[in-house]
Amino acid sequence: MQRKTSDYYEAEIRKLYPEVHLLQAYCDADPEDTETAKELEQKKATLRAYRDKWAQRKPVKVFVANNEGLPNTSEELGYPTEPMKQYDAKKWPYYQVGDYQAYVDGVGWYPVCRERKTLADLYATLMDRDHRKNLYEEHGRFSVDPRYKKDGIFRFDLECTEKDFFEYLPPWPKQCRFCEVKRVKTESGDYWCPRSHELFPSKENEPDFRCHNGFKERSRDPVDIKRIRTTQHTIIRQCHELGMQIVWRGSREAAYGAYRSGVEEWLKLNYVSLLRLEEINEEAFLKERLALAEEDVRAAKCSLKMLFVEVLEVDV
């Protein structure tokens, strides 16, 4: 048996919606009509089932940012993915915004611009001044993007909990007892010693500091920790004030699972406006009223004509 497509369910919705609308009007006019009320509930249940199937099978394509580290796959998201296109005034009039953008075939852009973050990535983005500046600039591009201007949401989809974030402390770089200068990490990933002017390649997990002997781990004192916590709370508050939506998913699996279900839920909640059912139903209603009015006019003209003939016969 061939699987029914979203187009099939859309056609069924378009046929059933005006029937439900009409039955609802009858029930509102006569609350005692139990038979009509029963029929209305049955058709409503059928309409909901069609709507859910339509939302589940609607073709969706997800565009993924080119600089996204460990991006969600099409298998994880349940939708085909492809790299985000670069801005081109003639071919693609949109700038890159967020990490994931979804386009629903025949409907338009899903109004949630998704920014995916792991715990370490979130900390680095918010707590580093330059990275935070880039984030705010990206949110500025989002706010003027025509795809999101009406009901758009800039959402942080976080693969950690709020508790994880506010308890997280990245390790300090090791320091030399002699020069007391932090190692500087270069673009290549190696480390530069400003005291000895030497470059030291980093290992897979831990940089190898050997510019001098006698390295020590720098500990964090309570004052330093308090400063970090205050900064974290301040920046999270700023993000909320800018209109960013922050959602603590707790894990990668929960984050990508919620993304697909979010697209489907948006389609279900907004199917009437997305399919323009009210406009079409209103148009059909107006056409019906117009036809009835024209019929009344024709009947009135006929009555006037007959009355005119009777008057003439009386005069004669």
GIQUIQUI-V881126 format. One record per residue. N is the residue number from 1. SS is DSSP state (H for helix, E for strand, C for the rest). PHI is phi in whole degrees, 0 to 359 (999 if undefined). PSI is psi in radians with two decimals (NA if undefined). Layout:
# GIQUIQUI-V881126
N_SS_PHI_PSI, N_SS_PHI_PSI
This chain:
# GIQUIQUI-V881126
1_C_999_2.23, 2_C_286_2.36, 3_C_290_2.27, 4_C_290_2.48, 5_C_268_3.01, 6_H_296_-0.55, 7_H_297_-0.66, 8_H_298_-0.85, 9_H_292_-0.57, 10_H_297_-0.74, 11_H_296_-0.70, 12_H_293_-0.67, 13_H_297_-0.76, 14_H_296_-0.57, 15_H_283_-0.68, 16_H_278_-0.55, 17_H_302_-0.85, 18_H_296_-0.53, 19_H_295_-0.78, 20_H_298_-0.73, 21_H_300_-0.74, 22_H_290_-0.76, 23_H_298_-0.64, 24_H_297_-0.68, 25_H_295_-0.70, 26_H_297_-0.76, 27_H_294_-0.65, 28_H_294_-0.61, 29_H_284_-0.55, 30_C_223_1.48, 31_C_297_-0.30, 32_C_277_-0.16, 33_C_281_1.57, 34_H_289_-0.56, 35_H_295_-0.78, 36_H_293_-0.66, 37_H_297_-0.70, 38_H_295_-0.76, 39_H_297_-0.67, 40_H_298_-0.79, 41_H_296_-0.67, 42_H_296_-0.77, 43_H_291_-0.60, 44_H_297_-0.73, 45_H_296_-0.72, 46_H_295_-0.71, 47_H_297_-0.73, 48_H_297_-0.70, 49_H_295_-0.74, 50_H_297_-0.72, 51_H_298_-0.77, 52_H_296_-0.75, 53_H_295_-0.68, 54_H_298_-0.78, 55_H_294_-0.67, 56_H_290_-0.54, 57_H_253_0.08, 58_C_292_2.22, 59_C_296_2.26, 60_E_227_2.42, 61_E_239_2.33, 62_E_251_2.20, 63_E_264_2.25, 64_E_248_2.36, 65_C_301_2.46, 66_C_292_-0.44, 67_C_262_0.25, 68_C_287_2.16, 69_C_275_2.33, 70_C_48_1.04, 71_C_294_2.68, 72_C_294_2.42, 73_C_273_2.93, 74_H_296_-0.53, 75_H_293_-0.68, 76_H_291_-0.79, 77_H_282_-0.45, 78_C_81_0.14, 79_C_228_2.61, 80_E_295_2.53, 81_E_238_2.76, 82_E_204_2.73, 83_E_297_2.56, 84_C_298_2.47, 85_C_279_2.63, 86_C_275_2.63, 87_C_301_2.33, 88_E_211_2.08, 89_C_305_-0.53, 90_C_264_-0.64, 91_C_259_-0.58, 92_E_211_1.71, 93_C_276_0.42, 94_C_239_2.44, 95_C_273_2.76, 96_C_292_2.21, 97_C_223_2.24, 98_C_71_-3.02, 99_C_258_-0.46, 100_E_220_2.29, 101_E_229_2.36, 102_E_245_2.35, 103_E_245_2.17, 104_E_263_2.13, 105_C_301_2.22, 106_C_78_-0.05, 107_C_242_-0.92, 108_E_134_-2.84, 109_E_279_2.31, 110_C_296_2.20, 111_C_283_0.26, 112_E_251_2.05, 113_E_267_1.99, 114_E_263_2.21, 115_E_247_1.88, 116_E_271_2.35, 117_E_219_2.37, 118_C_277_3.04, 119_H_299_-0.89, 120_H_295_-0.67, 121_H_293_-0.70, 122_H_297_-0.80, 123_H_299_-0.79, 124_H_295_-0.68, 125_H_293_-0.75, 126_H_275_-0.60, 127_H_269_-0.33, 128_C_271_2.24, 129_H_300_-0.77, 130_H_293_-0.77, 131_H_297_-0.69, 132_H_294_-0.66, 133_H_299_-0.75, 134_H_297_-0.68, 135_H_298_-0.81, 136_H_295_-0.63, 137_H_294_-0.67, 138_H_295_-0.71, 139_H_296_-0.59, 140_H_297_-0.71, 141_H_295_-0.66, 142_H_299_-0.73, 143_H_294_-0.35, 144_H_250_0.06, 145_C_288_2.15, 146_C_299_-0.36, 147_C_288_-0.39, 148_C_236_0.10, 149_C_293_-0.55, 150_C_281_-1.15, 151_C_235_0.47, 152_C_292_2.58, 153_E_232_2.21, 154_E_264_1.85, 155_E_247_2.23, 156_E_276_1.96, 157_E_261_1.77, 158_E_256_2.27, 159_C_271_0.71, 160_C_205_3.01, 161_C_263_2.88, 162_H_299_-0.67, 163_H_297_-0.73, 164_H_303_-0.78, 165_H_295_-0.80, 166_H_281_-0.09, 167_H_254_-0.09, 168_C_283_2.33, 169_C_225_1.93, 170_C_294_2.58, 171_C_293_2.51, 172_C_290_2.60, 173_C_294_2.63, 174_C_292_2.60, 175_E_239_2.64, 176_E_272_2.37, 177_C_293_-0.39, 178_C_268_-0.88, 179_C_267_-0.34, 180_C_53_0.61, 181_C_243_2.27, 182_E_295_2.54, 183_C_292_2.54, 184_E_253_2.12, 185_E_276_2.28, 186_C_268_3.03, 187_C_297_-0.50, 188_C_284_-0.21, 189_C_98_-0.16, 190_C_278_2.99, 191_E_241_2.44, 192_E_247_2.30, 193_E_263_1.96, 194_C_293_-0.33, 195_C_277_-0.87, 196_C_267_-0.12, 197_C_57_0.78, 198_E_238_2.64, 199_E_254_2.25, 200_E_239_2.11, 201_C_293_2.49, 202_E_273_2.59, 203_C_278_-3.13, 204_C_297_-0.72, 205_C_247_-0.48, 206_C_218_2.26, 207_E_295_2.55, 208_C_261_1.76, 209_C_265_1.93, 210_C_224_0.48, 211_C_291_-0.52, 212_C_219_3.04, 213_C_265_2.66, 214_C_90_1.07, 215_E_273_2.68, 216_E_224_2.65, 217_C_277_2.32, 218_C_274_2.21, 219_C_272_2.75, 220_C_260_2.24, 221_C_269_2.86, 222_H_304_-0.61, 223_H_295_-0.73, 224_H_295_-0.77, 225_H_296_-0.74, 226_H_298_-0.69, 227_H_297_-0.74, 228_H_296_-0.79, 229_H_297_-0.74, 230_H_298_-0.74, 231_H_296_-0.73, 232_H_301_-0.88, 233_H_298_-0.69, 234_H_296_-0.77, 235_H_290_-0.70, 236_H_299_-0.70, 237_H_296_-0.72, 238_H_299_-0.72, 239_H_298_-0.75, 240_H_297_-0.74, 241_H_295_-0.55, 242_H_286_-0.22, 243_C_102_0.14, 244_E_285_2.47, 245_E_261_2.14, 246_E_250_2.08, 247_E_237_2.09, 248_E_270_1.75, 249_C_279_-0.63, 250_C_100_-0.45, 251_C_199_2.87, 252_H_297_-0.75, 253_H_298_-0.77, 254_H_294_-0.61, 255_H_292_-0.87, 256_H_286_-0.48, 257_H_294_-0.69, 258_H_290_-0.45, 259_H_293_-0.86, 260_H_297_-0.81, 261_H_297_-0.53, 262_H_293_-0.70, 263_H_297_-0.80, 264_H_296_-0.72, 265_H_295_-0.67, 266_H_298_-0.74, 267_H_296_-0.72, 268_H_295_-0.80, 269_H_291_-0.48, 270_C_243_0.33, 271_H_298_-0.55, 272_H_295_-0.82, 273_H_284_-0.64, 274_H_294_-0.61, 275_C_265_0.05, 276_C_56_0.71, 277_H_291_-0.68, 278_H_295_-0.74, 279_H_297_-0.78, 280_H_293_-0.71, 281_H_295_-0.72, 282_H_295_-0.70, 283_H_297_-0.75, 284_H_295_-0.69, 285_H_297_-0.75, 286_H_294_-0.67, 287_H_296_-0.69, 288_H_295_-0.74, 289_H_296_-0.69, 290_H_296_-0.74, 291_H_297_-0.73, 292_H_294_-0.70, 293_H_296_-0.73, 294_H_296_-0.65, 295_H_295_-0.71, 296_H_297_-0.70, 297_H_296_-0.76, 298_H_297_-0.72, 299_H_295_-0.71, 300_H_294_-0.71, 301_H_298_-0.72, 302_H_296_-0.73, 303_H_296_-0.73, 304_H_296_-0.69, 305_H_295_-0.76, 306_H_295_-0.69, 307_H_296_-0.70, 308_H_297_-0.71, 309_H_295_-0.72, 310_H_297_-0.70, 311_H_297_-0.74, 312_H_296_-0.72, 313_H_295_-0.66, 314_H_294_-0.73, 315_H_296_-0.68, 316_C_292_NA
